[in-house]
Amino acid sequence: VVHLIRHSMNFCSWKDRKAVAADLRPIYEAPSAEEAARQLDAFETIWGTKYPSIAPAWRRAWAEVIPFFAF
């Protein structure tokens, strides 16, 4: 998850990093994989036009991310 966050920040301008990081937080802090998927959709709605590479990066790594929601 840390690597995904850092990778996501590579696509952001410096002025948007705090806001993007704050909007990514509900994804990896979600109580379930289903809620995390909903939060990722919400993130893409907000930032998808300005930073179209972030949400697809999370979706590509989704199979490696969702096992952590079991904890």
SULJO-V959224 format. One record per pair of residues at least 4 apart in sequence whose C-alpha atoms are under 6 Angstrom apart, sorted by the first residue. I is the first residue (numbers start at 0). J is the second residue. D is the distance in whole Angstrom. If there is no record, write none. Layout:
<<I | J | D> <I | J | D>>
//
This chain:
<<2 | 6 | 6> <3 | 7 | 6> <7 | 53 | 5> <11 | 16 | 6> <16 | 20 | 6> <24 | 28 | 6> <25 | 29 | 6> <26 | 35 | 5> <26 | 38 | 5> <26 | 39 | 6> <29 | 34 | 6> <29 | 35 | 5> <31 | 68 | 6> <32 | 65 | 6> <32 | 68 | 6> <42 | 46 | 6> <43 | 47 | 4> <43 | 54 | 6> <46 | 50 | 6> <47 | 51 | 5> <57 | 61 | 6>>
//
